Every structure is written in structure tokens, then in C-alpha cells.
Amino acid sequence: MLRDVRDDGTALDVVGIGNALVDVLSHEADDFVATHDLVKGAMTLIEPDRATQLYEAMGPGIEVSGGSAANTIAGVASFGGRAAYLGKVHDDQLGVVFAHDMRANGVVFRSPPATDGPPTGRCLIIVTPDAERTLNTYLGASAYFSPGDVDAELIELSRYTFLEGYLFDRPEAKAAYRTASEIAHGAGRKVALTLSDTFCVERHIDEWRPLVADQVDVLFANDAELRALYGIHLDHAVDRARDEVETTCVTLGPEGSLIVTSEGIVEVPPHPVEVVDTTGAGDLYAAGVLHGMAKGLPLAECGRLGSIAASAVIGHTGARPGQSLAQLA
Amino acid sequence: MLRDVRDDGTALDVVGIGNALVDVLSHEADDFVATHDLVKGAMTLIEPDRATQLYEAMGPGIEVSGGSAANTIAGVASFGGRAAYLGKVHDDQLGVVFAHDMRANGVVFRSPPATDGPPTGRCLIIVTPDAERTLNTYLGASAYFSPGDVDAELIELSRYTFLEGYLFDRPEAKAAYRTASEIAHGAGRKVALTLSDTFCVERHIDEWRPLVADQVDVLFANDAELRALYGIHLDHAVDRARDEVETTCVTLGPEGSLIVTSEGIVEVPPHPVEVVDTTGAGDLYAAGVLHGMAKGLPLAECGRLGSIAASAVIGHTGARPGQSLAQLA
């Protein structure tokens, strides 16, 4: 795939960088969230002891490869896009599962696994009857992704470099983020960012406002995250995003999404689906939009692909599509 | 649970013994089966190299605790029955997943994990568009279950000891089977066996005919397995089972099942469901029937519980129910 270089010097559509995690999902009653002091709907970082304790309390689980940007990249590949991923797993059973699933999706994944340090990271996901997911992440090996792990060749070969906001939760990953962004822009490529999580935005608000304005070409956020970034009503947040970012995609849950540029606002309808588990909905929306943008499609069509991809994971348990997105598109 | 001994001296309804496996499932097109020389619908034992090769060829997977008897036992517990399981995992990440999921189902699982030898076993499951599952099992640590691992206390405390035919594929596990059967009968308990797989029956046909006649009180088989055991038409196989076994449960796929005793034949209708993946259907049918029998319910009611439990796993990917069977019953 990498040798098939196109006229613009790229061989890839999107390369993603993020925390490489395996998801452990269980469906629980509403009171589980309160009993275990979870922050419903959010992503909370947890330490190993807490992870062990919470896992013991969870019901029988299913294990599926996850990680926000990794889900997006798997989605791009499922659409038939050319995609690569950078992230760190350990050389253990869950690391093998993560790497297998990326490559089985057709994703270029050549980050070497760590042979010392903590095990492969995992995200303990509680899905409540309202289909909301509550994320509890033990970063494990993924937290040790550092600037030295940034694969400059893949970034230079990609039309878009896609970064997840969760990277900002660790200094080394944050440094890697900046390195990747500089390489991408230095090669004349675009940088896309997802804000990931409202609390994540609030944890890093002072760094993020200038970073988004200066370094981000395509911004993904849900309405709460965008308001967390700009601290005002959605209308005003959208106006501000339009001033500062080339393209901003705002997801609105069951109401669809908006794609905002200096040209105007494209309203994207949702793709109807019976909601089972919203895990990965935002990740897959980004997959559809980025796949479309990398192909140079009109924004309304990019949004349509985003809605289709999101619906493909909302209808089942887990954050990766169970069928080829290319066939659904 | 074990201290709550009932009038008949039991504290458990069912204890299961089998190969402790984690399933890795992927949906594949029909030609995958031919391309990789798989035996469609059957369980084939594979060595580590073959497992690695096949896994590399498989698409993105989901990992869920499996193992035939383990699925049955998880089902009994999901009905609210008192259940225990004996089987061997390694002290590794997949072993932790298996043990967690058993205990999270409310199953007594106290078999210590192996700290040397091969890793936790896994079953690579290919689900084709017709919802048929093709099993490729790398036994790993599970193959080292031996007579010394038979927990006599749990067997003596259980109304039923449930054994999977797959145990016969390894000499040590076969010896453990005989030990468990003797302990159960010595304590005045019943022994149940599932024939597991047509090829498995054929591999051990000479040992199985006398063993079923002498040591099995409740036999589970699908129609092909029962015919493999008795080598004749289904009607004749049923007659012969009736002569040799106290209770024989014959599953007939979408046509439901038969429960055969010297008193007659109970015809059990299937529970309607949209078929997604038949993995675990037979295992869960056995769960419902055994749960009912341990409660002393009429055979027609036992069969109804079997049909409900089977339908609960046929409708999704994976062999364990996603919701409480007690609520469906």
C-alpha cells in the first residue's frame, strides 16, 4: 500500500494516533454506575488497582479491540480507505489481539509492541440500558507512546493525520502529538483532532484553545465538548469554531451533525438505527467524514458517510463495525 | 453457596467439566471455509502453528469466554441455578478473562490456573452467512486437565455432573472424565454427557457406546451425533438411546428437540428467533434442560427452558447469553 504513491505524494488517506486499547464491555443496570462512583458517559482514567476492582464487579464481558482513534482508523479501512495507525501495546495476549484486529481491517500497523513496562491498556466499558457507555481506561502500555514512536514516513504519506484528544492526558503522548502535527504540516498535509471527552477538554483547556486555532485543520467534537472548549452556547461555539478552524464537525447525538466551514453550515441527518450501545459512535462518524474528505467528496456526502458509519456500531455491542462499511456506503 | 446444603445432601444443581476456552469469533464469507480447508460446522483440533496461521487469516474478531460445558454452566447460573465448573486455564490474560466471566455469572470456579505449560486455550470460530459456526480449537492449557484436577467435593455436592464429549480428545482429560463419573455415581448423583460433535463421536466410537450405556444418565446430542453413535436412522437411534440411557435429549436444529425416556418421547418446539450465529446453541439448550431437571420440573418444561436458552444465544454473536435467562424463563 505504501509504495502506491499518488500524484499529491500521498499513499495513505488517514493515519491515526491514539491510545491503543482493548475494550472490555458489559451491560449493567443503572445503579452500577452510582454504586461504583463512575462518571456516566465520560472517560475516566483509572489505575491498575481500580481496574482490577472494577473488573471484578462487572458482569461477564466481551473483549473487542478499541481505542478512539484506532476505531476511527478501522472504520476508514472498512470503507476501503488506505489507513495506518500508530499506538503502543505490550507484547502480550491483548496486544496480539489489538494488532491482529488492526491488520485484519487492512490497516498498516507497524508500531513495535513494548517488551517491558505495563501490559496492554484496556478500557472497561459499562453499557447501561439507555445505551450510554461509561468508559474507565487503564492506559497501560499505551501511555508510553512518545515522540520517538512517531513514524514520520507514515505521516508524510497521509493526506490526514488524525489525533485523539485523550493523548493529552500523558506528557509523553502530548509531546508525540506535537511532533506528529509538525511533521504533517511540514509535509503539506492536514491535521484532524477529536476533542474526545468533555472532561478531557476541561483538563487541558488552556493548551487546547491555542492548539486548535494554530494546528488543527479539521475538528471533531460533540456539542458538549465544543461548548467545553469555547465556554458558551452552541451557536456561539460554532461561530467561534468557524473563525478558528477550517472544518469543524459537531455531532448532535440522535439529531445528526453539523459540518461547519467559512462557506457555511451543512446539516447532516442521522442514519436511523435501533440504539444498543453508543460506544464508538463518534469515532466511526469521524471515520466516515475523514474517508470522504480524503477522497475529496462534497461535505454533505462526507457527513452522510459519517452517519452511516456511526449507525453501524450503535446497533450492536462494541465500537467496531461488524460488516464492511464499503458495502453500506 | 456450598454451605447451603439441601435435604438430598446437595448444594449445587450442576457441576460441569470441560475444556476451558476463550472464543475468538469472526464473521467470514463462505469461501473462507474452503480456502482454509476447514471442516464446516465441526470442531477441529489445531496445533499452535495452525492456530497462528488461521488467526492471521481471520478478520477482526471479538473475544468471549467459551468452552462447551462452560457455556452450559454459565447458562444454568444465568437461570438462577447453583452451578460450578472445573477446567484448566493458564495464568495469563485470557485465563483471567475466562475466570472472571465464570465468576461474574455466579459460577463457583476454583480450578487453579496453570503457571507453566501452554497458554489458555482458545477456539477460533468462523461464522458464515448461514449462521453456521466452524470451530477450530487450540486446547492449550485446557488439555492438561487431569484426574488430579477433579474436585470431588463439588461433584458430590451437585445433583448433576455434566461432561462434554470433547474431553475424550486427550487421554488425561478422558481419565478425569472417568474419575468424575465414578465420584458422582458413588455419591448417588446423576451424570450427564453431551456428545459434542459428530467427528468427536467417530473418533471415540468404540469407547463411547459402552460408556454411554453404563455411565450416562442424561445424554445430549443433535441428530447427526446420535446417528454417529448408533450408526442407523434417527428413529432407530432414538429407540436404542431409549433402551440404554435414562433420558436422551436430541436437538433437531430449527425443528426443536426431543426428550426421550422409557415413558415416551416429549416433542419440544423451538423458541422463535432470528438466527445470527448458532455458536453455543446446543450448550445453552443443555443448560435449560439441566436447570429444569435439577429443579425436578416436568420434561416438557425442561425442554421449554432449553429452547429459550438456545434462542438467547442464537440471536447474537457469541455463545453466552447477553441477558439474564431467569428473566426470559
Interface residues (C-beta under 8 A of the other chain):
Chain A: V24 S26 H27 Y55 E56 M58 G59 P60 G61 I62 E63 V64 S65 A74 D92 Q93 L94 V97 H100 D101 A104 N105 P119 T120 T317 G318 R320 G322 Q323
Chain B: V24 S26 H27 Y55 E56 M58 G59 P60 G61 I62 E63 V64 S65 A74 D92 Q93 L94 V97 H100 D101 A104 N105 P119 T120 T317 G318 R320 G322 Q323
